[in-house]
Amino acid sequence: MDAITCREISIVIPTFNREQVLLDTIECLLRQTAHPAELLIVDQTVQHEAATCQALLDWERQGAITLIRLPTPCVPLAMNTGLRKARQALVLFLDDDIRAGPDLVAAHLDAYRKFPQATAVVGQIIQPNEQPGPAQFNHPRSGLYSDLFFPFWSTQEDWVSNVMAGNLSVRREAALAAGGFDENFTGVACRFETEFARRLLRRGGKIRFYPAASIHHLYHPSGGTRSKQESASGYSTRQGAGDCYFAFLEGRGTNKWHYILGRLYHQIWTDFYLHNPWRIPAKVIAEFANLLNGWAMARKKRAGT
């Protein structure tokens, strides 16, 4: 791609049960200095509030956005739908509860101009209570744990092997050729972004962390395609199964078991369980179910069924 322009990028926002914060997110994207060719809203909400519904319909009638509705909330499915529907060479995925400056899109485009070998660009993501700054990153840069805890609040550029989908742009054809996002990750879809990044790299892709493309993730307390329905006391297997699925897909030898047992330790060694030890047996059972489900999912995928 020799000369990238703003007309060559589509924005895709998967959304679920978000109201005013979604409208605020769209507003900031409509004010970008480099206006994207299209803004696709992949909406998995059953029924919006009247004001939200009216605003979305007004924008759609004006041609400012394209609404795509899905009946079942699933992050990878929503992202794949946007990836397939997008008409441009670059696709920028953003969360539905962000605050971004007017140069976000321009920064993503700039990254591809500076690094034409990049297959994907992940921008800086500032979570609540985080501050951007130079990072001292001493975690593994290879193997199962490669960049797993990368500080996406960093101000230092780097080539990485992990991404966060809330501020991620990809070359559309390369992402499709890699198979898109794995829809076996359901519910809160833990680790689906990392698994996608590893697949992209195995096909010869390169991922640039580019902090100039920065957002503040508001982490809105309700709604969201990665809904926080699982509290510290929850026993649901949706998130944990995805994490174990990732380990069985990407881990080798004892590496994957170290990861899975480490997950069990960190899930239980919390303030909640230290103060409620009688709940630990149920949590252990839930985590064992995670392991079995993750193993079954990986086995099924490898079998091609």
Buried (B, 14 or more C-beta within 10 A) or exposed (E): EEEBEBEBBBBBBBBBBBBEBBBBBBEBBBEBEBBBBBBBBBBBBEEBEEEBEEBBEEBEEEEBBBEBEBEEBBBBBBBBBBBEBBEBBBBBBBBBBBBBBEBBBBBBBBBBEEBEEBBBBBBBBBEEEEEBEEBEBEEEBEEBBBBBEBBBBBEEBBBBBBBBBBBBBBBBEBBBEBEBBBBBBBBBBBBBBBBBBBBBBEEEBBBBBBBBBBBBBBBBEEBBBBBBEBEEEBBBBBBBBBBBBBBBBBBEEEBBEBBBEEBBEEBBEEEEBEEEEEBEEEBBEBBEBBBEBBBBBBEEBEEEE
